[in-house]
Amino acid sequence: MIGIGAGVAFPALMTLAMSGATPADSGLASGLVNTTQQVGGALGLAVLATLSTTRTDHLLSSGTSSHSALTSGYHLAFLIGAGLVIVAISLAVSMLQPPTAAEQEQGAFEGELQTEAA
């Protein structure tokens, strides 16, 4: 499931991130996207693992069995991760709006100017 989701999502995300970059800035934009992706994944995993471990340790200290405590810790991490995905989807839907006709015309005009300048 992760492989299929990553295979579908990453090329689309890279295309979206690079769509506004000029040819001169494409290397910088690509590097920023890749760095942000790697650092974000590492930080996200660290936070979720810390929350899971804290929950598990708390339950173990209160006398819960190790299997039940570990499962509860994982459930907490997965619920928080799912909540963050829902927040990200709602932000993407509310922030990403299709360009208006005026914005499309201005983008085409700027592209013509860049072509003439080159």
ABEGO torsion letter per residue (X at the ends): XAAAAAAAAAAAAAAAAAAABBAAAAAAAAAAAAAAAAAAAAAAAAAAAAAAAAAAAAAAAAGBBAAAAAAAAAAAAAAAAAAAAAAAAAAAAAABBBBBAAAAAAAAAAAAAAAAAX
